[in-house]
Amino acid sequence: MTENTTLVTVTGASGFIALHCVRELLREGYQVRGTLRSLSKEPAVRAALALDDEAGARLSFVAANLLEDDGWPAAVAGAQYVLHVASPVPAVAPEHEDDLIRPAREGTLRVLRAAQAAGVARVVLTSSVAAIIHCDKRERGELLDESDWSDLDQPLPAYDKSKTIAERAAWEYIGSLSGGSPMALAVMNPGYVLGPSLLGADNTSNEVIRKLLYRDVPGVPHLQLAIVDVRDVALAHLAALRAPDAPGKRFILVSDECWCPELAKVLKEAGYRVPTRSLPNWLVRIVAHFDKTVALVVPDLGKLMTLSNEQATTLLDWQPRPLDETAVDTARAIAARMP
């Protein structure tokens, strides 16, 4: 492999999406610096990546917290690019929405300010379709694209509100910059992210498949998911670092929109013993009183959404894998950890 001296900083490097980004960057020969809330996580991250000596030498870590200034100047010093992936993803609704909003917004601004001061050329921010889908167009059944924004004047789940506020803050900050060559920003808006966890641990994104495999629920809700594979999300982040037309744009990353009963059917046809019966909405609401993770999906029961990924497929040459591959690979990884 030709030596690549380009340094990329990846925030929240032990996270589900971020760790896949780190792996792809190392595969392509980049120098990578990851941020961790605690450097005690470094051995587990390195073990998960199963690096050879050459790749391991190109990976380093810095301790940094989204709610503290310390560490961020060192994290981005000398970096050409930054992937800002770190943001809290709750398994249950937080007691206070600010528990998500503060680290998402303040952390994003900390990273952007540090990157601007360090002369970083381009930042790729991980947002979410949660910052897009809560709008009148969805209620009318219209196709959603990157021009759409979730309406902060309506009640939003805490996570969705945090992603919307953080992304808007990022664009406002970039818009405030002056000078001949201001730092560039591109934003990734992935849907519901599934896929194998490199750390070999359960995570919030894969909880829907874990619950099916463990038969934690008697059936499946009438819930639509805009699914994307974590491996494809990582590849899109890398493409956005290099694509000449990426700066100043948002990119919806969704491969398939499917209802949960369809997802369960895919798993059953692959040989997994999972419930496939569609649960009425009233029953899901009852289950939600006893399962806080189920409670997160109640606001979206029965709601349809269609999202365009055309901008990603054309400007980033992004070609996501099919739903069946993502679902089965996710199930296989989770099943391998089952007792």
Wavefront OBJ file of the C-alpha trace (Angstrom):
o trace
v 0.000 0.000 0.000
v 1.242 3.505 -0.886
v 1.904 5.519 2.243
v -0.759 8.155 2.864
v 0.271 10.949 5.198
v -3.217 12.502 5.296
v -4.542 12.587 8.848
v -8.267 12.165 9.547
v -9.722 12.697 13.016
v -12.765 10.559 13.880
v -14.753 11.599 16.944
v -16.335 8.999 19.196
v -14.143 6.349 17.629
v -15.562 3.464 19.662
v -19.109 4.119 18.433
v -21.073 1.849 16.105
v -20.712 4.001 12.968
v -17.413 5.641 13.901
v -15.537 2.371 14.339
v -16.554 1.273 10.839
v -15.309 4.648 9.562
v -11.973 4.090 11.310
v -11.638 0.657 9.744
v -12.346 1.946 6.214
v -9.927 4.839 6.604
v -7.160 2.495 7.729
v -7.925 0.140 4.835
v -7.374 3.053 2.459
v -4.070 3.967 4.064
v -5.018 7.102 5.989
v -3.469 8.191 9.262
v -6.325 8.116 11.788
v -6.701 9.796 15.156
v -9.747 8.758 17.127
v -11.279 10.500 20.105
v -12.521 8.525 23.100
v -14.161 9.739 26.278
v -11.681 7.534 28.115
v -8.430 6.084 26.806
v -9.252 2.934 28.779
v -11.346 1.958 25.733
v -8.313 1.932 23.419
v -7.340 -1.755 23.891
v -10.891 -2.935 23.114
v -11.067 -0.733 20.009
v -7.737 -1.980 18.687
v -8.755 -5.585 19.368
v -12.048 -5.080 17.529
v -10.238 -3.753 14.460
v -7.786 -6.696 14.434
v -5.060 -4.506 12.960
v -1.736 -5.628 11.611
v 1.362 -3.769 12.795
v 1.399 -1.376 9.847
v -2.225 -0.298 10.226
v -1.939 -0.188 14.003
v 0.925 2.278 13.728
v -1.298 4.648 11.726
v -3.949 4.758 14.462
v -3.737 6.933 17.574
v -6.182 8.211 20.175
v -6.892 11.342 22.211
v -9.242 11.668 25.170
v -12.011 14.223 24.565
v -15.534 14.757 25.872
v -18.325 16.507 23.968
v -19.145 18.612 27.036
v -15.592 19.747 27.785
v -13.098 21.913 25.904
v -10.045 19.897 26.945
v -8.667 17.538 24.343
v -10.232 18.947 21.200
v -7.296 21.118 20.030
v -5.012 18.074 20.351
v -7.580 15.857 18.639
v -7.654 17.905 15.443
v -4.087 19.271 15.344
v -2.552 18.533 11.937
v -5.698 16.889 10.574
v -6.755 17.547 6.998
v -10.233 16.140 7.591
v -12.554 15.476 10.520
v -15.400 12.986 10.707
v -17.580 14.192 13.559
v -19.570 11.072 14.350
v -19.836 11.278 18.135
v -23.326 11.982 19.483
v -25.408 10.260 22.151
v -27.871 7.594 20.900
v -30.236 6.564 23.704
v -31.578 3.060 24.300
v -34.481 4.649 26.181
v -35.952 8.137 26.257
v -33.900 10.351 28.587
v -35.452 11.880 31.666
v -34.513 15.322 30.355
v -34.153 16.104 26.643
v -31.165 18.342 27.387
v -29.238 15.192 28.309
v -29.101 14.594 24.540
v -29.395 18.106 23.165
v -26.482 19.628 25.101
v -23.771 17.112 24.083
v -25.075 16.979 20.509
v -25.143 20.745 19.957
v -22.273 21.835 22.191
v -20.092 18.937 21.106
v -20.640 19.736 17.438
v -19.694 23.368 17.950
v -16.621 22.421 20.004
v -15.396 20.165 17.218
v -16.089 22.735 14.485
v -14.365 25.556 16.357
v -11.324 23.446 17.109
v -11.179 22.245 13.504
v -11.428 25.775 12.132
v -8.655 26.973 14.447
v -6.451 24.045 13.369
v -6.907 24.727 9.650
v -8.912 21.585 8.879
v -10.058 21.638 5.243
v -13.297 19.673 5.508
v -15.578 18.295 8.206
v -18.105 15.538 7.575
v -20.816 15.596 10.231
v -23.014 12.619 11.071
v -26.561 13.851 11.470
v -29.675 11.735 10.848
v -32.884 11.553 8.852
v -34.375 12.474 12.222
v -33.414 16.032 11.253
v -35.505 15.718 8.078
v -38.614 13.572 8.516
v -40.731 15.536 10.999
v -42.303 17.916 8.510
v -45.554 18.598 6.678
v -44.351 16.896 3.479
v -44.151 13.574 5.296
v -47.694 14.016 6.606
v -48.830 14.577 3.007
v -47.026 11.420 1.851
v -44.566 13.301 -0.351
v -40.991 12.319 -1.188
v -38.523 13.840 1.259
v -35.090 15.101 0.246
v -32.211 17.114 1.662
v -34.123 20.395 1.405
v -36.504 19.246 4.133
v -36.035 19.898 7.833
v -37.761 18.597 10.934
v -40.016 21.254 12.429
v -38.703 22.302 15.820
v -42.004 24.051 16.567
v -43.749 20.696 16.920
v -43.145 18.174 19.723
v -40.218 15.938 18.773
v -38.615 12.921 20.448
v -35.508 14.007 22.352
v -33.068 12.248 20.007
v -34.685 13.665 16.871
v -34.692 17.135 18.395
v -31.030 16.835 19.393
v -29.957 15.870 15.866
v -31.981 18.686 14.294
v -30.650 21.338 16.672
v -27.051 20.119 16.358
v -27.126 20.067 12.570
v -28.715 23.498 12.314
v -26.044 24.833 14.687
v -23.332 23.356 12.457
v -24.664 25.012 9.301
v -25.079 28.332 11.128
v -21.478 28.175 12.348
v -20.112 27.375 8.871
v -22.194 30.211 7.460
v -20.611 32.613 9.931
v -17.070 31.925 8.730
v -15.326 34.468 6.548
v -12.129 34.543 4.573
v -10.893 33.226 1.273
v -10.929 29.500 2.044
v -13.363 28.761 4.872
v -13.608 25.259 6.237
v -16.010 23.080 4.254
v -18.855 21.047 5.757
v -20.772 18.061 4.407
v -23.512 16.338 6.402
v -24.543 12.688 6.363
v -28.197 11.967 7.217
v -28.435 8.194 7.659
v -31.677 6.384 8.330
v -32.083 3.485 10.744
v -28.578 2.015 10.842
v -28.233 -1.771 10.999
v -25.205 -4.009 10.531
v -22.534 -5.977 12.351
v -21.021 -4.345 15.415
v -17.233 -4.465 15.252
v -17.029 -4.391 19.049
v -19.211 -7.488 19.213
v -21.654 -5.786 21.551
v -25.326 -4.929 21.474
v -26.190 -1.373 20.464
v -29.308 0.747 20.182
v -29.452 0.655 16.389
v -29.545 -3.143 16.206
v -32.042 -3.511 19.048
v -34.954 -4.178 16.680
v -33.250 -7.320 15.331
v -31.955 -8.387 18.746
v -35.481 -8.268 20.158
v -36.738 -10.425 17.294
v -33.959 -13.006 17.684
v -34.440 -13.209 21.447
v -38.240 -13.217 20.996
v -38.504 -10.424 23.535
v -41.722 -9.280 21.855
v -44.804 -11.342 20.870
v -44.829 -9.877 17.373
v -43.686 -6.902 15.342
v -45.062 -3.354 15.337
v -46.622 -1.627 12.354
v -43.555 0.551 12.066
v -41.689 1.633 8.967
v -37.906 1.852 9.057
v -35.697 3.696 6.574
v -32.820 1.239 6.711
v -29.161 1.620 5.819
v -26.154 -0.611 6.457
v -23.488 0.726 8.824
v -20.786 -0.386 6.386
v -22.372 1.704 3.638
v -22.707 4.676 5.981
v -18.959 4.490 6.619
v -18.199 4.343 2.903
v -20.391 7.403 2.309
v -18.455 9.335 4.957
v -15.192 8.534 3.189
v -16.637 9.490 -0.180
v -17.757 12.843 1.245
v -14.177 13.591 2.319
v -13.053 13.500 -1.293
v -16.042 14.315 -3.516
v -15.550 17.798 -5.006
v -19.280 18.580 -4.873
v -19.886 17.371 -1.303
v -19.153 20.609 0.606
v -22.250 22.576 1.518
v -24.574 19.620 1.045
v -26.576 17.127 3.082
v -26.825 13.485 2.031
v -29.700 11.167 2.883
v -28.290 7.669 3.393
v -31.115 5.137 3.047
v -31.138 1.910 1.069
v -34.658 0.577 1.740
v -37.844 1.640 3.470
v -39.576 -1.388 4.922
v -42.168 -2.228 7.531
v -41.050 -4.279 10.510
v -43.150 -7.327 9.473
v -41.195 -7.373 6.187
v -37.917 -7.277 8.102
v -39.059 -10.168 10.291
v -40.028 -12.128 7.186
v -36.525 -11.688 5.741
v -35.032 -13.110 8.931
v -37.473 -16.024 9.045
v -36.737 -16.944 5.425
v -33.027 -16.912 6.337
v -33.705 -19.588 8.944
v -34.075 -17.534 12.117
v -36.900 -18.302 14.544
v -38.459 -14.884 14.972
v -42.003 -13.637 15.565
v -43.639 -12.365 12.385
v -47.170 -11.547 13.558
v -48.023 -7.874 13.110
v -49.095 -6.327 16.404
v -51.936 -3.797 16.517
v -50.855 -0.319 17.547
v -52.890 -0.415 20.776
v -51.006 -3.515 21.923
v -47.611 -1.944 21.148
v -48.621 1.042 23.275
v -49.391 -1.305 26.162
v -46.024 -3.089 25.750
v -44.340 0.322 25.720
v -45.431 0.889 29.320
v -43.191 -2.012 30.353
v -40.390 -1.722 27.759
v -38.791 1.706 27.476
v -37.069 0.785 24.221
v -40.410 -0.060 22.608
v -41.708 3.269 23.919
v -39.277 5.062 21.583
v -41.160 3.835 18.477
v -44.694 4.681 19.604
v -44.772 8.187 18.005
v -44.002 6.690 14.571
v -46.432 3.752 14.577
v -48.194 3.460 11.232
v -46.493 6.526 9.756
v -45.267 6.298 6.161
v -42.150 8.010 4.849
v -40.310 7.988 1.556
v -36.822 9.419 1.272
v -34.691 10.182 -1.763
v -31.074 9.010 -1.748
v -30.426 10.423 -5.225
v -27.966 13.060 -4.046
v -25.779 10.427 -2.378
v -25.911 7.990 -5.286
v -25.052 10.655 -7.844
v -22.583 13.016 -6.120
v -20.901 10.406 -3.914
v -21.277 7.448 -6.299
v -22.834 5.637 -3.338
v -24.276 2.177 -3.982
v -25.774 0.691 -0.798
v -26.225 -3.049 -0.353
v -29.716 -4.620 -0.336
v -31.881 -4.987 2.759
v -31.631 -8.792 2.829
v -27.839 -8.707 3.124
v -27.905 -6.093 5.870
v -30.608 -7.851 7.901
v -29.035 -11.309 7.684
v -25.507 -10.085 8.436
v -26.830 -8.213 11.467
v -28.745 -11.253 12.685
v -25.717 -13.517 12.175
v -23.515 -11.202 14.266
v -26.073 -11.013 17.087
v -26.836 -14.752 17.010
v -23.128 -15.510 17.419
v -23.274 -13.825 20.845
v -26.473 -15.561 21.992
v -26.150 -18.130 24.835
l 1 2 3 4 5 6 7 8 9 10 11 12 13 14 15 16 17 18 19 20 21 22 23 24 25 26 27 28 29 30 31 32 33 34 35 36 37 38 39 40 41 42 43 44 45 46 47 48 49 50 51 52 53 54 55 56 57 58 59 60 61 62 63 64 65 66 67 68 69 70 71 72 73 74 75 76 77 78 79 80 81 82 83 84 85 86 87 88 89 90 91 92 93 94 95 96 97 98 99 100 101 102 103 104 105 106 107 108 109 110 111 112 113 114 115 116 117 118 119 120 121 122 123 124 125 126 127 128 129 130 131 132 133 134 135 136 137 138 139 140 141 142 143 144 145 146 147 148 149 150 151 152 153 154 155 156 157 158 159 160 161 162 163 164 165 166 167 168 169 170 171 172 173 174 175 176 177 178 179 180 181 182 183 184 185 186 187 188 189 190 191 192 193 194 195 196 197 198 199 200 201 202 203 204 205 206 207 208 209 210 211 212 213 214 215 216 217 218 219 220 221 222 223 224 225 226 227 228 229 230 231 232 233 234 235 236 237 238 239 240 241 242 243 244 245 246 247 248 249 250 251 252 253 254 255 256 257 258 259 260 261 262 263 264 265 266 267 268 269 270 271 272 273 274 275 276 277 278 279 280 281 282 283 284 285 286 287 288 289 290 291 292 293 294 295 296 297 298 299 300 301 302 303 304 305 306 307 308 309 310 311 312 313 314 315 316 317 318 319 320 321 322 323 324 325 326 327 328 329 330 331 332 333 334 335 336 337 338 339
